[in-house]
Amino acid sequence: MSHRIVIVCAGISGLSLAYRLQQRLPGATITLLEQGDRPGGAAWTLRENGFLVETGPNGFLDSKRFTLELARELGLGSQLVQATEAAAKNRYLFLGHGLQPLPGGFAAFISTDLLSWRGKLSLLWERFRGKRTQAGDESIDAFARRRAGNEAADVFADALVTGIYAGDPKLLSLPACFPRLADLENTYGSVIKGFAREAKKRRADAKARGVPYEKPGKMWSFPGGLRVLVEALTANLRRPPAFGVTVRAIRKTGDAKKPVWRVEAEGHDGWDADAAVLTCPAHQQTGMLADIDDELSRSIGAIPYNRVAVVALGFRRADVPMPLDGFGFIAPQNTHRDLLGVQWCSSIYPDRAPDNFVLFRAMCGGWNRADIVAWDESRLLDALRGELRLAMNVTAAPIFHKIIRWDKAIPQYHVGHLERVAALEARLQKHPGLWLGGNAYRGVALNDCTEQGAILAERIHHYLSEAQG
Ligand SMILES: Cc1cc2nc3c(=O)[nH]c(=O)nc-3n(C[C@H](O)[C@H](O)[C@H](O)COP(=O)(O)OP(=O)(O)OC[C@H]3O[C@@H](n4cnc5c(N)ncnc54)[C@H](O)[C@@H]3O)c2cc1C
């Protein structure tokens, strides 16, 4: 029997799920329904006036290898590019005047002005502090203060959260956003100890295998941008996604134990499926599920999102009076600047700007400054020019700009998120054949999305094999 599977939307979550499903279930009919006119969702690349602009993600890390391996499997191995060594090593903080390097090693940490001596000692003391004894969730801010002290929390934890989630460290859940840090504390009693022990293990393992030790955590992309991955995934699907299809509702029909799912879209009749998967954003899933399970729908709808504007800015190289020897800078949110940070795209990967020009991507908005995303173009550009003057002494006007506004940019895993996800999963047991995916539940990075694609494919395969038996 040929199984019918409908996946709502063709972001990286939906695409990687469809790709993994067709490997597991070669006979299945897999239909991807996408509202937009292209695949990729947030992950897409534009080329304008010789500048290569990522609309959302800028790359993927190799600390988890799901996306890297997927790219290699798709035959893209020779096209992969790593962030430059300078970008991997050097990042800066903007605290209102000029840029200060984020310390990358012990010597730099000892000499940095970012923390006082008391702040440094408090952070170094992390390895001697006991494990948390209280059960339950904890915010990133509370975790950082408890383990590393107030100064480290104000400077480093805020910068980390600004750079990845553009969220509020006092609201975001540590185990949901940074599960590895929670695991390191649980396993080794200390994050610093845990990092050191795990690095030692990896070194020993590389030595035993006779391969050079490669420190994980490098960022990857393609000379043509992340669109290359999106297009390769799409081209490798047996059935291309159906574009311009806005799904509105999903209904359960037939046998309660083995239901048929009817996916209904605006202006279309609908699709029947033995398994239906929603990988679109939570605020879309909530509406689709309202008629079949109000409680499920409301719980999903309560997952908040931030707003982010990505502003690509092209300058003449000669107009930027500094070396650009790094990834860029972060403006921690507690400094209340008009930007969250700037990536120096043309210093990170090749082919981002024409010769003698540079490309930056400023991120604006986030949880605490959502209003900025609605600023009109001239106000936004003026504000950014002011910030670039203070941070990098750039006084010239950009010769190119492109603004991409994400009204629902990155889901925010607030304290209680993992409990919510566990409850949602328990509730889903009432709806066999219905699956929820996408970046709203188990990680927002591209790696999390591609990993979830593989996990869901396995579960759906299992369900359909059992249902058939
Ligand atoms: C500005 C920004 C920068 C980021 N930087 C990085 C980074 O550097 N590295 C990293 O790893 N991650 C980064 N991320 C996170 C990562 O890009 C996302 O988590 C990931 O791309 C989400 O993929 P997705 O498929 O789950 O959802 P999305 O990409 O949001 O795709 C959802 C899709 O659903 C479709 N859709 C919505 N409603 C409907 C409907 N009713 N019917 C049909 N289709 C619908 C949309 O059109 C869209 O195509 C960034 C995200 C943003 C926004």
The ligand as an SDF file (V2000), in Angstrom:
LIG
                    3D

 53 58  0  0  0  0  0  0  0  0999 V2000
   17.2040   36.5080   10.9850 C   0  0  0  0  0  0  0  0  0  0  0  0
   17.4970   35.0720   11.3130 C   0  0  0  0  0  0  0  0  0  0  0  0
   18.8230   34.6620   11.4320 C   0  0  0  0  0  0  0  0  0  0  0  0
   19.1040   33.3300   11.7330 C   0  0  0  0  0  0  0  0  0  0  0  0
   20.4140   32.9120   11.7930 N   0  0  0  0  0  0  0  0  0  0  0  0
   20.6980   31.5960   11.9370 C   0  0  0  0  0  0  0  0  0  0  0  0
   22.0280   31.1170   11.7600 C   0  0  0  0  0  0  0  0  0  0  0  0
   22.9530   31.8710   11.4510 O   0  0  0  0  0  0  0  0  0  0  0  0
   22.2490   29.7870   11.9050 N   0  0  0  0  0  0  0  0  0  0  0  0
   21.2420   28.8970   12.1960 C   0  0  0  0  0  0  0  0  0  0  0  0
   21.5130   27.6920   12.3260 O   0  0  0  0  0  0  0  0  0  0  0  0
   19.9560   29.3220   12.3260 N   0  0  0  0  0  0  0  0  0  0  0  0
   19.6670   30.6360   12.1990 C   0  0  0  0  0  0  0  0  0  0  0  0
   18.3640   31.0730   12.2650 N   0  0  0  0  0  0  0  0  0  0  0  0
   17.2970   30.1080   12.5940 C   0  0  0  0  0  0  0  0  0  0  0  0
   16.8890   29.2390   11.3940 C   0  0  0  0  0  0  0  0  0  0  0  0
   17.0900   29.9380   10.2050 O   0  0  0  0  0  0  0  0  0  0  0  0
   15.4210   28.8600   11.4900 C   0  0  0  0  0  0  0  0  0  0  0  0
   15.1170   28.3230   12.7690 O   0  0  0  0  0  0  0  0  0  0  0  0
   15.0360   27.8350   10.4310 C   0  0  0  0  0  0  0  0  0  0  0  0
   15.3910   28.2840    9.1450 O   0  0  0  0  0  0  0  0  0  0  0  0
   13.5420   27.5530   10.5350 C   0  0  0  0  0  0  0  0  0  0  0  0
   13.1700   26.6740    9.5400 O   0  0  0  0  0  0  0  0  0  0  0  0
   11.6890   26.0790    9.5100 P   0  0  0  0  0  0  0  0  0  0  0  0
   11.5580   25.2640    8.2820 O   0  0  0  0  0  0  0  0  0  0  0  0
   11.3840   25.4050   10.8070 O   0  0  0  0  0  0  0  0  0  0  0  0
   10.7340   27.3460    9.4570 O   0  0  0  0  0  0  0  0  0  0  0  0
   10.6710   28.5580    8.4230 P   0  0  0  0  0  0  0  0  0  0  0  0
   11.9640   28.7800    7.7680 O   0  0  0  0  0  0  0  0  0  0  0  0
   10.0260   29.6620    9.1700 O   0  0  0  0  0  0  0  0  0  0  0  0
    9.6830   28.0370    7.2960 O   0  0  0  0  0  0  0  0  0  0  0  0
    8.3130   28.0250    7.5080 C   0  0  0  0  0  0  0  0  0  0  0  0
    7.6070   27.9490    6.1680 C   0  0  0  0  0  0  0  0  0  0  0  0
    6.2120   27.8330    6.4280 O   0  0  0  0  0  0  0  0  0  0  0  0
    5.5280   28.4980    5.3840 C   0  0  0  0  0  0  0  0  0  0  0  0
    4.1660   28.7280    5.8650 N   0  0  0  0  0  0  0  0  0  0  0  0
    3.8000   29.5570    6.8700 C   0  0  0  0  0  0  0  0  0  0  0  0
    2.4460   29.5010    7.0120 N   0  0  0  0  0  0  0  0  0  0  0  0
    1.9820   28.6090    6.0970 C   0  0  0  0  0  0  0  0  0  0  0  0
    0.6760   28.1310    5.7650 C   0  0  0  0  0  0  0  0  0  0  0  0
   -0.4350   28.5540    6.4150 N   0  0  0  0  0  0  0  0  0  0  0  0
    0.5530   27.2450    4.7490 N   0  0  0  0  0  0  0  0  0  0  0  0
    1.6570   26.7950    4.0690 C   0  0  0  0  0  0  0  0  0  0  0  0
    2.9110   27.2290    4.3480 N   0  0  0  0  0  0  0  0  0  0  0  0
    3.0610   28.1170    5.3600 C   0  0  0  0  0  0  0  0  0  0  0  0
    6.3720   29.7550    5.1790 C   0  0  0  0  0  0  0  0  0  0  0  0
    6.0940   30.3350    3.9320 O   0  0  0  0  0  0  0  0  0  0  0  0
    7.7670   29.1820    5.2820 C   0  0  0  0  0  0  0  0  0  0  0  0
    8.2630   28.7890    4.0220 O   0  0  0  0  0  0  0  0  0  0  0  0
   18.0440   32.4020   11.9520 C   0  0  0  0  0  0  0  0  0  0  0  0
   16.7040   32.8200   11.8170 C   0  0  0  0  0  0  0  0  0  0  0  0
   16.4330   34.1320   11.4880 C   0  0  0  0  0  0  0  0  0  0  0  0
   14.9930   34.5610   11.3150 C   0  0  0  0  0  0  0  0  0  0  0  0
  1  2  1  0
  2  3  1  0
  2 52  2  0
  3  4  2  0
  4  5  1  0
  4 50  1  0
  5  6  2  0
  6  7  1  0
  6 13  1  0
  7  8  2  0
  7  9  1  0
  9 10  1  0
 10 11  2  0
 10 12  1  0
 12 13  2  0
 13 14  1  0
 14 15  1  0
 14 50  1  0
 15 16  1  0
 16 17  1  0
 16 18  1  0
 18 19  1  0
 18 20  1  0
 20 21  1  0
 20 22  1  0
 22 23  1  0
 23 24  1  0
 24 25  2  0
 24 26  1  0
 24 27  1  0
 27 28  1  0
 28 29  2  0
 28 30  1  0
 28 31  1  0
 31 32  1  0
 32 33  1  0
 33 34  1  0
 33 48  1  0
 34 35  1  0
 35 36  1  0
 35 46  1  0
 36 37  1  0
 36 45  1  0
 37 38  2  0
 38 39  1  0
 39 40  1  0
 39 45  2  0
 40 41  1  0
 40 42  2  0
 42 43  1  0
 43 44  2  0
 44 45  1  0
 46 47  1  0
 46 48  1  0
 48 49  1  0
 50 51  2  0
 51 52  1  0
 52 53  1  0
M  END
$$$$
